[in-house]
Amino acid sequence: MSKSSNTIVGLLAGTVIGATLGILFAPDKGVKSRQRISDEALAAKDKVVETASELKEKVSSAVSDKKETLDAQLESVVSDVSHKAEDVISTLEKKLKELKEKNKKLQKSA
């Protein structure tokens, strides 16, 4: 986990613990206290689920953006290599042609 997500989880856990302790020490009937604890726990659970969902969306978006950038860079490299390969092949074909001509001249003179 990253520092920011650890911080968020810590804050949420602290909030839940603080709210629970506050309710337990409040001068209320047991039934009301338990109901308030239950309500706070459900609200905290919903908040955790919401935060986790937001983090997942942010991570997915960041990964998607990086993948698109990487794909574009890879495509550029492949294109450059393809052009370079064509240049190398053309140069080799010219050299081969020159060597064949030299070989013909040498065979005629021998």
Residue pairs with C-beta under 8 A, 6 or more apart in sequence:
1 9
5 55
8 51
8 55
9 48
12 44
12 47
12 48
12 51
15 44
16 40
16 41
16 44
19 40
19 44
20 37
20 40
20 41
23 33
23 36
23 37
23 40
24 33
24 37
26 33
28 36
